[in-house]
Amino acid sequence: MFDPRNLETVMNMCRVELTGVSDALLKATMFEVMDEFFRDTNSWREEIVFNVAPPATAPATPQQFQAATAYPITPSEGQIIRLDGVINGNRSQVAALMPEVGVIHLTHVPNFAQQYTAFVTKNVSLPLTKDDYPIGPDWLLQKWHLAIKHGMIGYCMNQKNKSYSDIKGALYNLQKFRQFVANVRSAVLRANTIGAAAWRFPQQFRSISQKGGVPVYATGNDWSG
């Protein structure tokens, strides 16, 4: 969760440049800017451990198979927007999909009870705090407070007929914000390491298609009718 002192610092940075702006608008704009930041940078991630086990009886229908291979997961904060991959207790990759956000659908029925780990990308979500601030990781405002500031100022200056309306100022600040987003996205791909590339799941995880939102399961311990 964000440190209230860091939130207030960003708010004050915006108040100085936006004469007459209301705190209500700043808080609403902060949510929009953070939503865009996290959605475009994929920088907020979490590893979620969940338990799996084979069903008591072998699935006899596609519906039973999907029920036997579906596992809901819940993030500690925010909302899940995409699944990056799943591994088993041996740190081996497990083929899985997430056609419904928050529910992992395994391609194969587990052979035995164990713990899997889902790697997910997250974003801010509703509801907000009691003070109407977004809920998110404090490293965002510690490391990328200027990105959020430029985004908030750009959004507000882009509004018409306000005391702080400024088309040129909006363009400048939004360009700065998008440059920060590009820099963060690049840093995430390099795992924040110079000359490195972040580890990613192999492309075969992307080869399993969906039809009408229903996973198409591969061979293995899958239901075959």
C-alpha positions in Angstrom: 0.0 0.0 0.0 1.2 3.5 -0.7 2.8 5.5 2.1 0.5 8.4 2.9 3.5 10.7 3.0 4.5 9.8 -0.6 0.9 10.3 -1.7 0.9 13.8 -0.2 4.2 14.6 -1.7 2.9 13.9 -5.2 -0.3 15.8 -4.5 1.7 18.8 -3.4 3.9 18.6 -6.5 0.7 18.8 -8.6 -1.0 21.5 -6.6 2.0 23.9 -7.1 1.6 23.7 -10.9 -2.2 23.5 -11.1 -3.6 26.6 -9.5 -7.1 26.1 -8.2 -7.3 22.4 -8.9 -9.4 20.4 -6.5 -8.1 17.4 -4.5 -11.0 15.3 -5.7 -9.9 15.8 -9.3 -6.3 15.1 -8.5 -7.2 11.8 -6.8 -9.4 10.8 -9.7 -6.7 11.7 -12.1 -4.1 9.8 -10.0 -6.1 6.6 -10.4 -6.4 7.1 -14.2 -2.6 7.8 -14.5 -1.6 4.8 -12.4 -4.0 2.5 -14.4 -2.3 3.6 -17.6 1.1 3.3 -16.1 0.7 -0.3 -14.8 -1.2 -1.5 -17.9 1.4 -0.2 -20.3 4.6 -1.1 -18.3 3.6 -4.5 -16.9 5.7 -3.5 -13.9 3.5 -4.6 -11.0 3.8 -8.3 -10.6 3.1 -10.9 -8.0 3.7 -14.6 -7.4 0.6 -16.3 -6.1 0.9 -19.8 -4.6 -2.1 -22.1 -4.9 -2.8 -25.8 -4.1 -3.7 -28.3 -6.8 -4.8 -31.9 -6.5 -6.2 -34.6 -8.8 -10.0 -35.0 -8.7 -11.5 -37.9 -6.7 -12.9 -39.4 -9.9 -11.7 -39.0 -13.5 -13.7 -36.3 -15.4 -16.3 -37.8 -17.7 -17.4 -34.6 -19.5 -15.7 -31.4 -20.7 -17.5 -29.5 -18.0 -16.2 -31.8 -15.3 -12.7 -31.5 -16.8 -12.8 -27.8 -16.7 -14.1 -27.9 -13.1 -11.2 -30.3 -12.1 -8.6 -28.0 -13.7 -9.9 -24.6 -12.6 -8.2 -22.9 -9.6 -9.1 -19.4 -8.4 -6.3 -17.1 -7.3 -6.4 -13.9 -5.4 -3.8 -11.1 -5.4 -2.6 -9.4 -2.2 -3.6 -6.0 -3.6 -4.9 -4.6 -6.9 -6.4 -6.6 -9.7 -4.9 -9.2 -12.0 -4.8 -8.2 -15.6 -2.8 -11.1 -17.2 -1.2 -14.4 -16.5 2.5 -14.6 -17.2 3.0 -18.3 -16.4 2.7 -21.1 -13.9 5.3 -23.4 -12.4 5.0 -26.5 -10.2 6.8 -27.4 -7.0 9.9 -28.4 -9.0 10.0 -25.0 -10.6 9.1 -26.6 -13.9 6.7 -24.8 -16.3 3.1 -25.8 -16.3 0.8 -25.1 -19.3 -2.1 -23.0 -18.2 -4.6 -20.4 -19.3 -6.6 -17.7 -17.6 -9.7 -17.1 -19.9 -11.5 -15.7 -16.8 -9.4 -13.3 -14.9 -8.6 -14.7 -11.4 -9.1 -18.3 -12.4 -6.3 -20.5 -13.6 -7.2 -23.3 -16.0 -4.6 -26.0 -16.2 -4.1 -27.8 -19.5 -3.5 -31.1 -17.7 -5.1 -32.6 -14.6 -2.6 -32.7 -11.8 -1.0 -36.1 -11.1 -0.8 -35.5 -7.3 -1.4 -32.8 -4.7 1.2 -30.1 -4.7 1.7 -26.3 -4.8 1.8 -24.4 -8.0 2.9 -20.8 -8.4 1.2 -18.4 -10.8 3.1 -15.3 -12.0 0.6 -12.5 -12.7 0.7 -8.9 -13.8 -1.5 -6.5 -11.9 -3.1 -3.0 -11.9 -4.8 -0.7 -9.5 -8.4 -1.4 -8.9 -11.6 -0.3 -7.1 -12.5 0.3 -4.3 -10.1 3.0 -3.3 -8.9 3.8 0.2 -11.2 5.7 2.7 -9.4 8.8 1.5 -10.1 8.1 -2.1 -6.5 7.2 -3.0 -5.6 4.2 -5.2 -4.1 1.1 -3.6 -0.8 0.0 -5.0 2.9 -0.8 -4.3 4.8 2.0 -2.5 7.9 1.4 -4.8 5.9 3.2 -7.5 5.9 6.6 -5.7 9.4 6.1 -4.3 11.0 5.3 -7.7 8.6 6.8 -10.3 6.9 9.7 -8.6 7.9 12.1 -11.4 6.2 9.8 -13.9 2.9 10.0 -12.0 3.3 13.7 -11.4 3.8 14.4 -15.1 0.8 12.2 -16.0 -1.5 13.9 -13.5 -0.5 17.4 -14.5 -0.8 16.5 -18.2 -4.3 15.0 -17.7 -5.5 18.1 -15.7 -4.0 20.7 -18.0 -5.7 19.0 -21.0 -9.1 19.9 -19.6 -10.9 22.8 -21.1 -11.9 26.1 -19.5 -10.1 25.6 -16.2 -7.8 27.9 -14.4 -5.0 25.4 -15.0 -5.9 24.6 -18.6 -2.7 24.7 -20.8 -2.6 22.8 -24.1 1.2 23.2 -24.5 1.8 22.3 -20.9 -0.5 19.3 -21.2 1.4 18.1 -24.3 4.8 18.6 -22.6 3.8 16.7 -19.4 2.0 13.9 -21.3 5.1 13.4 -23.5 7.3 13.2 -20.4 4.8 10.7 -18.8 4.9 8.5 -21.9 8.7 8.6 -22.0 8.8 7.4 -18.4 6.3 4.6 -19.3 8.6 3.6 -22.2 11.7 3.6 -19.9 9.9 1.6 -17.2 8.7 -1.0 -19.8 12.2 -1.3 -21.1 13.6 -1.7 -17.6 11.0 -4.5 -16.8 12.0 -6.4 -20.0 15.6 -6.2 -18.8 14.6 -7.2 -15.3 16.2 -3.9 -14.1 19.6 -5.3 -15.0 22.0 -3.7 -17.4 22.6 -5.8 -20.5 20.1 -8.5 -19.4 16.8 -9.7 -20.6 14.0 -10.8 -18.2 13.3 -14.5 -18.2 10.1 -15.3 -20.0 8.0 -18.5 -20.5 8.6 -20.3 -23.8 6.4 -19.5 -26.8 4.6 -22.8 -26.6 2.5 -21.3 -23.8 1.1 -19.0 -26.4 0.3 -21.7 -28.9 -2.6 -23.1 -27.0 -5.6 -21.4 -28.4 -9.1 -20.5 -27.2 -12.4 -20.8 -29.0 -15.2 -18.8 -27.6 -13.4 -18.3 -24.4 -13.1 -22.0 -23.7 -9.6 -23.4 -23.4 -8.5 -25.9 -26.1 -6.6 -28.5 -24.1 -3.5 -30.3 -25.3 -2.6 -33.9 -24.9 -1.5 -35.4 -21.6 -3.8 -36.0 -18.6 -6.6 -34.1 -20.4 -10.1 -35.2 -20.9 -10.6 -36.9 -24.3 -14.2 -38.0 -24.1 
